[in-house]
Amino acid sequence: MKKLIFLKYGELSTKKDNRNFFIKTLSDDIKKNLKDDVEIKYDLGRMFIIPKNNNFHEVIKKLKNIFGIHEIIVAYKLEDRELETIKANIINIIKEKKFKTFKVDVKRSDKNYPIDGMSLRKILGGHILKNANDIKVDVNNPEFIVNVEIRIKEVLIYFDSIKGIGGYPVGTLGKGILMLSGGIDSPVAGYLAMKRGIKLEGIYFESPPHTSEAALDKVKALAKKLAVYNNDIKLHIINFTEIQEEIYKNIPHEYLITIMRRMMYRISAIVAARSNAKIIVNGESIGQVASQTLTSMSAINEVVKIPVIRPVACFDKLEIIDLAKKIDTYKTSILPYEDCCTIFVPEHPVINPDKEKCVEYEKLINYEDMIYRAIKNRTTIKITGEDELDFQDLL
């Protein structure tokens, strides 16, 4: 008998002709996260993971943060499929378990196995009743379920399952650029994009001396949180000071945010093209601030041809906060360090900007040269979920 972990794919099982690609990518993601700590085998129905150092707890902890996994199950594998072997091992496995009611579920993947599923349930259930005290069968609401899966070459015995985070393995659907601010919304948007199989790189706009080094460290800390799910994240840091100051000096103040966002979109689109990213991802939520009305989004979006994905567009703020707490970004996001989007905010920003006015106002600044310099002088760093970054002074 061998103890192991097996994974159920969930949504991956619907991919038909592409299923092997998705499953192989999941296997590669697990190897990156767990390195040489495990042995992995898989077929189109299951993935089997054997921890080399018997460190099941640590392996499961990491598996719970990998997209593409529907269920995580600790199981016992028997290579001898004889009935007496199954009966003896079931009793040995459950002797440490405490329960009052139970039932046996049998899945007979090998339809040629000589005992049918219903008969096997009755035999194994009766055997457990004879060898345990003070228990009874309850097929409707059991406290404990004994699962027996008859496969072609082995038998799996297992009990509880741990829910995975589902989705698609990161990278199976291409790459995107996440506009990562220091706020609550953009990390949540990044998490949801990764759940759909998108490998992310981040872009952050800093504006020293108006934004602080602490604000940048905060964004690095958020990138590190996301890298747990993404394996690693490249973070492109754009110095936005020159552009932002020129906008402030020359553009009517009610249009400051609109023009600033148009510049950020232009820069993000160029960086995305150079990184072979197919989309821009951001944390805009409809109606949350002046730049996120439908009219504002349309006026800002028109400066780029690349698709812009807004995963939290239809979430309310409380829903976004709940997700931020779930993925452990909330406490970092609410640290009081301002980013580009919160400085130079006009008292009355336009909520229904006129596109023609945007074009006319942009003629007041030489933005193309400034964008070129900002991209040329960008800094790019790579952050992994295991990086030992010193953010203690922020907390």
C-alpha positions in Angstrom: 0.0 0.0 0.0 1.3 3.4 -1.0 0.1 6.8 0.3 -0.1 9.5 -2.4 -2.0 12.6 -3.5 -4.2 12.7 -6.6 -5.8 15.6 -8.3 -9.1 16.0 -10.1 -9.0 18.4 -13.0 -12.5 19.8 -13.0 -12.9 22.3 -15.8 -9.8 21.0 -17.7 -11.7 17.8 -18.4 -14.0 19.8 -20.8 -11.1 20.8 -23.2 -11.4 17.7 -25.4 -8.6 17.9 -28.1 -6.5 20.4 -26.1 -6.9 18.5 -22.8 -3.3 17.1 -22.9 -1.8 20.6 -23.4 -3.7 21.9 -20.3 -2.8 18.9 -18.2 0.9 19.1 -19.1 0.9 22.8 -18.3 -0.6 22.0 -14.9 2.1 19.4 -14.4 4.8 21.9 -15.3 3.3 24.6 -12.9 3.3 22.0 -10.1 6.9 21.2 -10.8 7.9 24.9 -10.7 6.1 25.3 -7.4 7.2 22.1 -5.7 10.6 21.7 -7.5 12.2 18.3 -6.8 10.0 17.5 -3.7 7.5 15.3 -5.6 7.2 12.7 -8.3 4.3 13.4 -10.7 2.5 11.0 -13.0 -0.7 11.8 -14.9 -3.3 10.6 -17.4 -6.3 12.3 -18.9 -8.4 11.6 -15.8 -6.1 12.0 -12.8 -2.8 13.4 -11.7 -0.8 11.5 -9.1 1.7 13.2 -6.8 4.0 11.4 -4.5 5.9 13.6 -1.9 9.4 12.4 -1.8 10.0 13.3 1.9 6.5 12.4 3.1 5.8 16.1 3.6 2.1 15.9 2.6 1.1 19.0 4.6 3.5 21.3 2.8 2.8 19.8 -0.6 -1.0 20.2 -0.1 -0.5 23.8 1.1 1.2 24.7 -2.2 -1.2 22.8 -4.3 -4.1 24.8 -2.9 -2.6 27.9 -4.6 -2.2 26.4 -8.1 -4.9 27.1 -10.7 -6.3 24.2 -12.7 -6.9 21.9 -9.7 -10.5 21.1 -8.8 -9.9 18.7 -5.9 -6.9 17.5 -3.9 -7.3 14.1 -2.4 -5.0 12.0 -0.1 -5.4 8.4 -1.2 -4.0 4.9 -0.6 -3.0 2.9 -3.7 -3.2 -0.9 -3.7 -1.5 -2.6 -6.7 -3.1 -5.9 -5.7 -6.8 -5.7 -6.7 -7.9 -8.9 -4.9 -11.0 -8.5 -2.8 -9.3 -9.8 0.4 -6.5 -7.4 -0.1 -9.0 -4.5 -0.4 -10.9 -5.6 2.7 -7.7 -6.0 4.9 -6.3 -2.6 3.9 -9.6 -0.7 4.4 -9.7 -1.8 8.0 -6.1 -0.9 8.5 -6.6 2.6 7.0 -9.8 3.5 8.9 -8.8 2.2 12.3 -7.6 5.6 13.4 -10.7 7.4 12.1 -13.5 8.4 14.5 -17.1 8.3 13.1 -20.5 7.1 14.0 -22.1 6.7 10.6 -20.6 5.9 7.2 -21.2 4.7 3.7 -19.1 3.1 1.0 -19.0 4.6 -2.5 -17.5 2.5 -5.3 -16.3 3.8 -8.7 -15.5 0.9 -11.1 -13.4 2.6 -13.8 -12.4 -0.9 -14.9 -15.8 -2.3 -16.1 -14.2 -5.8 -16.5 -13.5 -6.1 -12.7 -15.3 -9.3 -11.7 -17.4 -7.8 -8.9 -20.0 -5.1 -9.8 -20.1 -1.8 -8.0 -23.3 -2.4 -6.0 -22.1 -5.8 -4.8 -18.7 -4.4 -3.8 -20.4 -1.6 -1.8 -22.4 -4.2 0.2 -19.4 -6.5 0.8 -17.1 -3.7 1.9 -19.7 -2.0 4.0 -20.5 -5.2 5.8 -16.9 -5.9 6.4 -16.4 -2.5 8.0 -19.4 -3.0 10.2 -18.0 -6.3 11.5 -14.6 -4.9 12.3 -15.6 -1.6 14.0 -17.6 -0.8 17.1 -20.6 1.5 17.6 -21.0 2.5 14.0 -23.8 2.2 11.5 -24.5 2.7 7.8 -26.2 5.9 6.7 -26.5 6.2 2.9 -28.3 9.6 3.0 -26.3 11.8 5.4 -23.1 9.9 6.5 -20.5 11.4 8.8 -17.8 9.5 6.9 -17.5 8.3 3.3 -15.2 5.5 2.3 -14.4 5.9 -1.5 -13.1 2.9 -3.4 -12.0 3.4 -7.0 -11.3 0.3 -9.1 -8.8 1.2 -11.8 -7.3 -1.0 -14.5 -4.0 -1.7 -12.6 -4.7 -0.5 -9.1 -7.3 0.3 -6.4 -7.5 3.8 -4.7 -9.0 4.2 -1.3 -9.7 7.7 0.0 -12.0 9.8 2.2 -12.1 13.6 2.3 -11.2 15.9 -0.5 -9.8 19.4 -0.3 -11.2 22.0 -2.7 -8.7 23.5 -5.1 -9.0 27.0 -6.6 -10.1 25.7 -10.1 -9.7 27.7 -13.3 -7.0 27.0 -15.9 -3.3 26.5 -15.4 -1.4 29.8 -15.6 0.0 30.4 -19.2 -2.5 28.2 -21.1 -4.4 31.2 -22.4 -1.4 33.5 -23.1 0.0 36.6 -21.5 -1.4 39.9 -20.2 -0.1 43.1 -18.7 -1.6 44.0 -15.3 -1.9 47.7 -14.5 -0.9 47.2 -10.9 -1.5 50.1 -8.6 -1.2 50.1 -4.8 -5.0 49.8 -4.4 -7.4 47.0 -3.5 -8.9 46.4 -6.9 -6.0 45.7 -9.3 -4.5 42.7 -7.4 -7.9 41.1 -7.3 -8.3 41.7 -11.0 -4.9 40.1 -11.5 -5.9 37.1 -9.5 -9.1 36.6 -11.5 -7.2 36.9 -14.8 -4.7 34.3 -13.7 -7.5 32.0 -12.8 -8.5 32.0 -16.4 -5.1 30.8 -17.5 -3.4 34.2 -18.2 0.3 34.6 -17.4 0.8 38.1 -16.0 3.4 40.8 -16.1 2.8 43.9 -14.1 3.2 47.6 -14.9 3.5 50.2 -12.2 3.6 54.0 -12.7 5.6 55.8 -10.1 6.0 59.6 -9.8 8.9 60.5 -7.6 9.1 62.7 -5.6 5.3 62.9 -5.5 5.1 59.1 -4.8 7.4 57.5 -2.2 9.8 54.6 -2.2 7.4 53.0 0.3 4.6 53.2 -2.4 6.8 51.2 -4.7 7.7 48.7 -2.0 4.0 48.3 -1.4 3.4 47.4 -5.1 6.4 44.9 -4.9 4.7 43.3 -1.9 1.4 43.0 -3.9 3.3 41.5 -6.8 4.9 39.0 -4.5 1.4 37.9 -3.3 0.3 37.4 -6.9 3.5 35.6 -7.8 2.4 32.8 -5.4 -0.3 31.9 -8.1 1.7 33.0 -11.1 5.1 31.3 -10.3 6.8 34.7 -10.9 5.9 38.1 -12.1 7.9 40.6 -14.1 7.2 44.1 -12.9 7.8 47.0 -15.2 8.3 50.2 -13.3 7.6 53.4 -15.3 8.7 56.8 -14.2 5.6 58.9 -14.8 6.8 62.2 -13.2 7.5 64.1 -16.4 4.2 63.2 -18.0 2.2 63.8 -14.9 3.7 67.2 -14.2 3.2 68.3 -17.8 -0.4 67.3 -17.7 -0.9 69.2 -14.4 0.7 72.3 -15.8 -1.1 72.4 -19.2 -4.3 70.5 -19.1 -7.6 71.8 -17.6 -7.8 70.3 -14.2 -11.2 68.6 -14.6 -9.5 66.5 -17.4 -6.3 65.6 -15.4 -7.4 62.0 -14.6 -8.8 61.3 -18.0 -5.7 62.4 -19.9 -3.4 60.7 -17.3 -5.2 57.4 -17.8 -5.0 57.8 -21.6 -1.2 58.1 -21.2 -1.0 55.1 -19.0 -3.0 53.0 -21.5 -0.7 54.1 -24.3 2.4 53.1 -22.3 0.8 49.8 -21.2 -0.1 48.9 -24.7 3.5 49.5 -26.0 5.0 47.5 -23.1 2.5 44.7 -23.7 3.5 44.5 -27.4 7.2 44.3 -26.5 6.4 41.5 -23.9 4.2 39.6 -26.4 1.2 40.2 -24.1 -2.2 40.0 -25.9 -4.3 42.0 -23.4 -4.2 44.7 -20.7 -5.7 43.8 -17.4 -6.8 46.4 -14.8 -8.9 46.8 -11.7 -11.5 49.3 -13.0 -15.0 48.8 -11.5 -17.9 50.5 -13.3 -18.9 53.8 -11.5 -16.5 53.5 -8.6 -14.6 56.7 -9.5 -14.9 59.5 -12.1 -12.6 57.7 -14.5 -14.7 54.5 -14.4 -18.0 55.7 -15.7 -18.9 54.2 -19.0 -18.2 57.5 -20.8 -14.8 57.8 -19.2 -13.9 54.2 -19.9 -14.8 54.8 -23.6 -12.8 58.0 -23.8 -9.7 56.4 -22.2 -10.0 53.1 -24.0 -10.0 54.6 -27.5 -6.3 55.4 -27.4 -5.3 51.6 -27.7 -6.3 48.8 -30.0 -5.2 46.0 -27.6 -8.1 44.5 -25.7 -8.6 45.7 -22.1 -9.9 43.2 -19.6 -11.6 44.4 -16.4 -12.3 41.3 -14.3 -13.9 43.3 -11.4 -15.9 45.7 -13.6 -19.2 44.4 -12.3 -18.2 43.7 -8.7 -19.2 46.1 -5.9 -16.5 47.3 -3.5 -17.5 44.9 -0.7 -17.2 41.9 -3.1 -13.7 43.1 -4.2 -12.6 43.6 -0.6 -13.8 40.0 0.3 -11.7 38.6 -2.5 -8.7 40.8 -1.5 -8.9 39.3 2.0 -9.2 35.8 0.6 -6.0 36.1 -1.5 -4.2 38.0 1.3 -3.7 41.3 -0.5 -6.1 43.5 1.4 -3.9 44.4 4.4 -1.1 45.5 2.0 -3.4 47.4 -0.3 -4.8 49.6 2.5 -1.3 50.8 3.6 -1.4 54.6 3.4 1.1 55.3 0.6 -0.2 57.3 -2.4 0.3 56.2 -6.0 0.0 58.1 -9.3 -3.8 57.7 -9.3 -4.3 59.4 -6.0 -2.0 62.5 -6.3 -3.0 65.7 -8.2 -6.7 64.6 -8.0 -8.9 67.6 -9.1 -11.8 68.7 -6.9 -14.3 68.1 -9.6 -13.0 65.6 -12.2 -15.1 65.2 -15.3 -17.3 62.1 -15.3 -18.5 62.4 -18.9 -15.4 63.5 -20.8 -15.7 64.6 -24.4 -13.4 62.6 -26.7 -12.7 65.6 -29.0 -11.7 67.7 -26.1 -9.3 65.0 -24.9 -7.6 65.1 -28.3 -7.4 68.9 -28.3 -6.0 69.0 -24.8 -3.4 66.4 -25.6 -2.0 68.7 -28.3 -0.9 71.0 -25.5 1.8 68.6 -24.5 4.5 66.7 -26.4 3.4 63.4 -25.0 4.8 61.1 -27.7 8.4 62.0 -26.8 7.7 61.7 -23.1 6.1 58.3 -23.5 9.2 57.2 -25.5 11.5 58.3 -22.7 9.4 56.7 -20.0 9.4 53.3 -21.8 13.1 53.5 -22.7 14.1 54.2 -19.1 11.7 51.8 -17.4 13.1 49.4 -14.8 12.0 45.7 -15.0 12.4 43.3 -12.0 11.4 39.7 -11.5 9.5 38.8 -8.3 8.8 35.2 -7.2 6.4 34.0 -4.5 9.4 32.9 -2.5 11.5 36.1 -2.7 12.6 37.3 0.7 11.7 40.9 0.2 12.0 43.2 3.3 8.6 44.9 3.7 8.5 44.8 7.5 8.9 48.6 7.7 5.6 48.9 5.8 3.5 46.8 8.1 
